[in-house]
Amino acid sequence: MEDNIQEMYERGQKAFKEVEFWSQEKVDMMVQAVAWELVKKDVRVKLGSMAVDESNIGNKDDKIAKIKNKTLGTLWDQKGIKT
């Protein structure tokens, strides 16, 4: 995978402009949707495997479990907090 930092920055800026004035309720729904996507097993396996393969650090099974635990923990920590 080849990264283009400027392109990613521009895409991020465009995305921010689309959500900048969303209500807190809508932001919460988006965050929850992203979290639920991340805890799907096939997504966790792909991300965990990619992390270990690219960094040569860690254990794939541990990374896969960590993605789920950290995602759910972060979602819980942000519940009811303005983001």
TAKAJO-V5634 format. One record per run of one state. SS is the DSSP state (~ for helix, > for strand, _ for the rest). FROM is the first residue (numbers start at 1). TO is the last residue. Records with the same first field share a line. If there is no record, write none. Layout:
SS->FROM-TO + FROM-TO
This chain:
_->1-4 + 20-23 + 39-40 + 56-59 + 79-83
~->5-19 + 24-38 + 41-55 + 60-78
